[in-house]
Amino acid sequence: MKTNLSKSKKVIGWSIAGTLTAFYLFSATGKLFLHPEQMQQMNLANWRIIIALGEIASALLFLFPKTNKYGTLLLSSYMGGAIIIHMTSGMSIAMPAIFLILVWVVGFLRNPEFLKS
């Protein structure tokens, strides 16, 4: 069952989703091309390509309306992993936690029925 969203919720949802998608694509580009040494510092250098491709796929699924539920779940898992890596590396978890919250805010803005059976 699909509920009709108000125009303001649609605009806010698309705006935040577009911004988050751009962030994730930029982040993945950094992992692939710009700053691979950061992945080395976290002992993830061998996984950087797989992580970046997963990030790209999840972000694109998150952006488009037909697949944004899957993208929300995948980005939630991804950000959960980022929080764990930050915790074990002694880094602040503030940024991954904020992005995780924003992913869920957009998930609920775009899909109010998300948790309903």
N, CA and C atoms as a LAMMPS dump frame, in Angstrom:
ITEM: TIMESTEP
0
ITEM: NUMBER OF ATOMS
351
ITEM: BOX BOUNDS ff ff ff
-5.0000000000000000e+02 5.0000000000000000e+02
-5.0000000000000000e+02 5.0000000000000000e+02
-5.0000000000000000e+02 5.0000000000000000e+02
ITEM: ATOMS id mol type element x y z
1 1 1 N 0.843 -1.174 0
2 1 2 C 0 0 0
3 1 3 C 0.885 1.233 0
4 2 1 N 0.646 2.111 -0.946
5 2 2 C 1.441 3.329 -1.085
6 2 3 C 0.608 4.514 -0.617
7 3 1 N 1.172 5.33 0.266
8 3 2 C 0.471 6.523 0.724
9 3 3 C 0.961 7.724 -0.06
10 4 1 N 0.074 8.689 -0.258
11 4 2 C 0.448 9.919 -0.959
12 4 3 C 1.194 10.832 -0.001
13 5 1 N 2.318 11.341 -0.461
14 5 2 C 3.121 12.241 0.354
15 5 3 C 2.826 13.68 -0.031
16 6 1 N 2.935 14.572 0.946
17 6 2 C 2.768 15.987 0.637
18 6 3 C 3.947 16.452 -0.211
19 7 1 N 3.722 17.537 -0.927
20 7 2 C 4.768 18.061 -1.81
21 7 3 C 6.012 18.45 -1.021
22 8 1 N 5.821 19.037 0.17
23 8 2 C 6.981 19.454 0.966
24 8 3 C 7.796 18.25 1.433
25 9 1 N 7.127 17.155 1.814
26 9 2 C 7.853 15.948 2.219
27 9 3 C 8.623 15.351 1.043
28 10 1 N 8.017 15.396 -0.131
29 10 2 C 8.71 14.891 -1.321
30 10 3 C 9.961 15.71 -1.608
31 11 1 N 9.823 17.035 -1.554
32 11 2 C 10.96 17.911 -1.837
33 11 3 C 12.06 17.718 -0.791
34 12 1 N 11.689 17.68 0.476
35 12 2 C 12.681 17.478 1.542
36 12 3 C 13.332 16.112 1.398
37 13 1 N 12.533 15.077 1.144
38 13 2 C 13.077 13.726 0.966
39 13 3 C 14.06 13.652 -0.189
40 14 1 N 13.673 14.203 -1.339
41 14 2 C 14.566 14.193 -2.501
42 14 3 C 15.823 15.02 -2.251
43 15 1 N 15.681 16.147 -1.587
44 15 2 C 16.842 17.009 -1.323
45 15 3 C 17.865 16.313 -0.432
46 16 1 N 17.391 15.748 0.66
47 16 2 C 18.315 15.064 1.572
48 16 3 C 18.865 13.8 0.91
49 17 1 N 18.019 13.063 0.198
50 17 2 C 18.474 11.844 -0.481
51 17 3 C 19.541 12.173 -1.519
52 18 1 N 19.331 13.239 -2.286
53 18 2 C 20.322 13.643 -3.286
54 18 3 C 21.638 14.049 -2.65
55 19 1 N 21.547 14.786 -1.551
56 19 2 C 22.755 15.217 -0.843
57 19 3 C 23.508 14.015 -0.271
58 20 1 N 22.773 13.101 0.352
59 20 2 C 23.423 11.909 0.914
60 20 3 C 24.033 11.042 -0.184
61 21 1 N 23.315 10.889 -1.291
62 21 2 C 23.848 10.092 -2.4
63 21 3 C 25.13 10.718 -2.933
64 22 1 N 25.138 12.035 -3.091
65 22 2 C 26.352 12.723 -3.551
66 22 3 C 27.495 12.496 -2.571
67 23 1 N 27.218 12.559 -1.272
68 23 2 C 28.245 12.306 -0.261
69 23 3 C 28.798 10.888 -0.391
70 24 1 N 27.911 9.899 -0.502
71 24 2 C 28.369 8.513 -0.585
72 24 3 C 29.165 8.262 -1.859
73 25 1 N 28.759 8.867 -2.974
74 25 2 C 29.516 8.701 -4.221
75 25 3 C 30.887 9.367 -4.116
76 26 1 N 30.946 10.525 -3.485
77 26 2 C 32.232 11.195 -3.257
78 26 3 C 33.116 10.353 -2.337
79 27 1 N 32.522 9.803 -1.303
80 27 2 C 33.26 8.952 -0.361
81 27 3 C 33.823 7.717 -1.072
82 28 1 N 33.005 7.094 -1.91
83 28 2 C 33.457 5.912 -2.648
84 28 3 C 34.578 6.269 -3.621
85 29 1 N 34.465 7.429 -4.263
86 29 2 C 35.516 7.891 -5.165
87 29 3 C 36.825 8.077 -4.404
88 30 1 N 36.741 8.62 -3.204
89 30 2 C 37.927 8.786 -2.372
90 30 3 C 38.571 7.456 -2.036
91 31 1 N 37.746 6.465 -1.733
92 31 2 C 38.275 5.14 -1.419
93 31 3 C 38.966 4.528 -2.634
94 32 1 N 38.392 4.751 -3.797
95 32 2 C 38.942 4.15 -5.013
96 32 3 C 40.165 4.89 -5.561
97 33 1 N 40.1 6.22 -5.582
98 33 2 C 41.107 6.968 -6.317
99 33 3 C 41.884 8.017 -5.527
100 34 1 N 41.224 8.715 -4.61
101 34 2 C 41.836 9.9 -4.02
102 34 3 C 42.681 9.615 -2.78
103 35 1 N 42.125 8.869 -1.829
104 35 2 C 42.806 8.663 -0.551
105 35 3 C 42.79 7.197 -0.115
106 36 1 N 43.345 6.308 -0.909
107 36 2 C 43.335 4.894 -0.496
108 36 3 C 44.173 4.647 0.762
109 37 1 N 45.072 5.577 1.093
110 37 2 C 45.899 5.397 2.295
111 37 3 C 45.066 5.442 3.571
112 38 1 N 43.912 6.112 3.544
113 38 2 C 43.037 6.108 4.72
114 38 3 C 42.522 4.707 5.003
115 39 1 N 42.246 3.957 3.975
116 39 2 C 41.802 2.575 4.159
117 39 3 C 42.949 1.72 4.71
118 40 1 N 44.163 2.044 4.313
119 40 2 C 45.336 1.341 4.828
120 40 3 C 45.471 1.574 6.335
121 41 1 N 45.227 2.796 6.788
122 41 2 C 45.331 3.126 8.209
123 41 3 C 44.326 2.345 9.047
124 42 1 N 43.197 2.013 8.472
125 42 2 C 42.166 1.262 9.19
126 42 3 C 42.263 -0.235 8.919
127 43 1 N 43.353 -0.673 8.292
128 43 2 C 43.588 -2.077 7.95
129 43 3 C 42.501 -2.643 7.034
130 44 1 N 42.001 -1.817 6.123
131 44 2 C 40.972 -2.243 5.181
132 44 3 C 41.418 -2.085 3.727
133 45 1 N 42.705 -1.949 3.506
134 45 2 C 43.205 -1.705 2.154
135 45 3 C 42.828 -2.829 1.19
136 46 1 N 42.826 -4.062 1.652
137 46 2 C 42.484 -5.19 0.78
138 46 3 C 41.002 -5.208 0.407
139 47 1 N 40.183 -4.501 1.164
140 47 2 C 38.741 -4.503 0.959
141 47 3 C 38.216 -3.213 0.348
142 48 1 N 39.081 -2.254 0.068
143 48 2 C 38.613 -0.921 -0.317
144 48 3 C 37.785 -0.92 -1.589
145 49 1 N 38.111 -1.725 -2.569
146 49 2 C 37.351 -1.742 -3.825
147 49 3 C 35.959 -2.329 -3.584
148 50 1 N 35.888 -3.418 -2.834
149 50 2 C 34.595 -4.039 -2.532
150 50 3 C 33.733 -3.086 -1.7
151 51 1 N 34.346 -2.436 -0.719
152 51 2 C 33.613 -1.486 0.121
153 51 3 C 33.103 -0.328 -0.724
154 52 1 N 33.942 0.208 -1.583
155 52 2 C 33.538 1.35 -2.421
156 52 3 C 32.426 0.965 -3.395
157 53 1 N 32.523 -0.204 -4.012
158 53 2 C 31.47 -0.637 -4.94
159 53 3 C 30.152 -0.885 -4.212
160 54 1 N 30.225 -1.436 -3.006
161 54 2 C 29.027 -1.619 -2.194
162 54 3 C 28.401 -0.291 -1.806
163 55 1 N 29.252 0.68 -1.512
164 55 2 C 28.776 2.013 -1.156
165 55 3 C 28.073 2.671 -2.349
166 56 1 N 28.644 2.531 -3.523
167 56 2 C 28.041 3.101 -4.737
168 56 3 C 26.691 2.445 -5.018
169 57 1 N 26.645 1.117 -4.975
170 57 2 C 25.395 0.402 -5.25
171 57 3 C 24.316 0.764 -4.234
172 58 1 N 24.683 0.813 -2.975
173 58 2 C 23.715 1.145 -1.922
174 58 3 C 23.189 2.567 -2.086
175 59 1 N 24.078 3.498 -2.406
176 59 2 C 23.674 4.899 -2.575
177 59 3 C 22.724 5.053 -3.754
178 60 1 N 22.992 4.367 -4.845
179 60 2 C 22.115 4.464 -6.009
180 60 3 C 20.755 3.819 -5.74
181 61 1 N 20.748 2.697 -5.03
182 61 2 C 19.475 2.086 -4.646
183 61 3 C 18.681 3.014 -3.729
184 62 1 N 19.386 3.724 -2.862
185 62 2 C 18.772 4.648 -1.925
186 62 3 C 18.128 5.839 -2.648
187 63 1 N 18.719 6.274 -3.738
188 63 2 C 18.253 7.471 -4.432
189 63 3 C 16.923 7.264 -5.144
190 64 1 N 16.756 6.139 -5.799
191 64 2 C 15.596 5.944 -6.662
192 64 3 C 14.393 5.405 -5.895
193 65 1 N 13.199 5.948 -6.17
194 65 2 C 12.002 5.61 -5.394
195 65 3 C 11.65 4.119 -5.352
196 66 1 N 11.81 3.411 -6.451
197 66 2 C 11.417 1.994 -6.46
198 66 3 C 12.331 1.12 -5.61
199 67 1 N 13.538 1.576 -5.372
200 67 2 C 14.502 0.752 -4.636
201 67 3 C 14.995 1.399 -3.356
202 68 1 N 14.413 2.531 -2.955
203 68 2 C 14.979 3.244 -1.806
204 68 3 C 14.822 2.499 -0.488
205 69 1 N 13.875 1.589 -0.379
206 69 2 C 13.781 0.774 0.838
207 69 3 C 15.02 -0.113 0.97
208 70 1 N 15.422 -0.726 -0.128
209 70 2 C 16.617 -1.579 -0.107
210 70 3 C 17.871 -0.751 0.166
211 71 1 N 17.926 0.414 -0.457
212 71 2 C 19.062 1.302 -0.222
213 71 3 C 19.139 1.757 1.219
214 72 1 N 17.99 2.032 1.829
215 72 2 C 17.964 2.429 3.242
216 72 3 C 18.532 1.319 4.11
217 73 1 N 18.114 0.101 3.864
218 73 2 C 18.612 -1.03 4.661
219 73 3 C 20.105 -1.273 4.425
220 74 1 N 20.53 -1.196 3.168
221 74 2 C 21.947 -1.417 2.87
222 74 3 C 22.832 -0.309 3.438
223 75 1 N 22.4 0.947 3.308
224 75 2 C 23.189 2.041 3.872
225 75 3 C 23.203 1.99 5.396
226 76 1 N 22.117 1.495 5.995
227 76 2 C 22.107 1.322 7.45
228 76 3 C 23.161 0.303 7.871
229 77 1 N 23.245 -0.778 7.138
230 77 2 C 24.261 -1.794 7.43
231 77 3 C 25.662 -1.234 7.219
232 78 1 N 25.828 -0.505 6.13
233 78 2 C 27.12 0.095 5.824
234 78 3 C 27.553 1.062 6.934
235 79 1 N 26.618 1.919 7.367
236 79 2 C 26.955 2.891 8.407
237 79 3 C 27.171 2.21 9.755
238 80 1 N 26.464 1.12 10.004
239 80 2 C 26.729 0.344 11.212
240 80 3 C 28.153 -0.179 11.219
241 81 1 N 28.604 -0.671 10.07
242 81 2 C 29.996 -1.111 9.946
243 81 3 C 30.972 0.034 10.129
244 82 1 N 30.624 1.195 9.589
245 82 2 C 31.492 2.371 9.747
246 82 3 C 31.596 2.774 11.216
247 83 1 N 30.489 2.692 11.932
248 83 2 C 30.514 3.015 13.355
249 83 3 C 31.418 2.048 14.11
250 84 1 N 31.328 0.772 13.804
251 84 2 C 32.189 -0.23 14.457
252 84 3 C 33.656 0.037 14.151
253 85 1 N 33.98 0.32 12.89
254 85 2 C 35.369 0.614 12.516
255 85 3 C 35.864 1.854 13.248
256 86 1 N 35.04 2.872 13.333
257 86 2 C 35.434 4.094 14.041
258 86 3 C 35.654 3.804 15.526
259 87 1 N 34.784 2.983 16.107
260 87 2 C 34.934 2.661 17.529
261 87 3 C 36.215 1.884 17.792
262 88 1 N 36.516 0.902 16.958
263 88 2 C 37.704 0.077 17.183
264 88 3 C 38.994 0.804 16.83
265 89 1 N 38.881 1.872 16.019
266 89 2 C 40.065 2.645 15.657
267 89 3 C 40.273 3.846 16.57
268 90 1 N 39.382 4.03 17.537
269 90 2 C 39.506 5.16 18.453
270 90 3 C 39.096 6.488 17.841
271 91 1 N 38.294 6.44 16.78
272 91 2 C 37.831 7.652 16.107
273 91 3 C 36.428 7.999 16.599
274 92 1 N 36.022 9.234 16.387
275 92 2 C 34.687 9.671 16.783
276 92 3 C 33.627 8.989 15.919
277 93 1 N 32.54 8.594 16.552
278 93 2 C 31.443 7.97 15.811
279 93 3 C 30.361 8.987 15.431
280 94 1 N 30.609 10.255 15.686
281 94 2 C 29.592 11.282 15.457
282 94 3 C 29.15 11.337 13.987
283 95 1 N 30.083 11.414 13.058
284 95 2 C 29.711 11.561 11.641
285 95 3 C 28.963 10.338 11.109
286 96 1 N 29.466 9.117 11.308
287 96 2 C 28.677 7.992 10.788
288 96 3 C 27.308 7.878 11.458
289 97 1 N 27.218 8.241 12.722
290 97 2 C 25.927 8.186 13.415
291 97 3 C 24.96 9.222 12.845
292 98 1 N 25.45 10.418 12.549
293 98 2 C 24.6 11.464 11.961
294 98 3 C 24.104 11.029 10.584
295 99 1 N 25.005 10.457 9.784
296 99 2 C 24.596 10.009 8.454
297 99 3 C 23.607 8.853 8.547
298 100 1 N 23.772 7.972 9.518
299 100 2 C 22.821 6.882 9.72
300 100 3 C 21.441 7.434 10.075
301 101 1 N 21.405 8.413 10.951
302 101 2 C 20.126 9.037 11.324
303 101 3 C 19.482 9.695 10.103
304 102 1 N 20.281 10.398 9.301
305 102 2 C 19.736 11.043 8.097
306 102 3 C 19.19 10.027 7.099
307 103 1 N 19.863 8.894 6.963
308 103 2 C 19.37 7.839 6.071
309 103 3 C 17.984 7.388 6.515
310 104 1 N 17.81 7.196 7.822
311 104 2 C 16.504 6.746 8.319
312 104 3 C 15.453 7.851 8.244
313 105 1 N 15.839 9.086 8.45
314 105 2 C 14.883 10.196 8.307
315 105 3 C 14.348 10.213 6.878
316 106 1 N 15.243 10.108 5.91
317 106 2 C 14.814 10.085 4.51
318 106 3 C 13.984 8.835 4.231
319 107 1 N 14.395 7.705 4.784
320 107 2 C 13.626 6.472 4.595
321 107 3 C 12.191 6.627 5.047
322 108 1 N 11.988 7.25 6.191
323 108 2 C 10.628 7.45 6.696
324 108 3 C 9.891 8.579 5.984
325 109 1 N 10.606 9.614 5.551
326 109 2 C 9.957 10.68 4.786
327 109 3 C 9.418 10.149 3.463
328 110 1 N 10.201 9.329 2.817
329 110 2 C 9.819 8.836 1.5
330 110 3 C 8.91 7.614 1.562
331 111 1 N 8.95 6.885 2.679
332 111 2 C 8.147 5.67 2.841
333 111 3 C 7.536 5.641 4.235
334 112 1 N 6.466 6.384 4.468
335 112 2 C 5.879 6.408 5.81
336 112 3 C 5.412 5.034 6.28
337 113 1 N 5.135 4.134 5.353
338 113 2 C 4.662 2.789 5.699
339 113 3 C 5.817 1.811 5.901
340 114 1 N 7.024 2.295 5.992
341 114 2 C 8.228 1.452 5.999
342 114 3 C 8.163 0.307 7.018
343 115 1 N 7.706 0.546 8.212
344 115 2 C 7.692 -0.49 9.241
345 115 3 C 6.336 -1.17 9.41
346 116 1 N 5.366 -0.781 8.628
347 116 2 C 4.044 -1.407 8.725
348 116 3 C 4.039 -2.733 7.983
349 117 1 N 3.249 -3.628 8.45
350 117 2 C 3.147 -4.952 7.815
351 117 3 C 2.312 -4.907 6.572
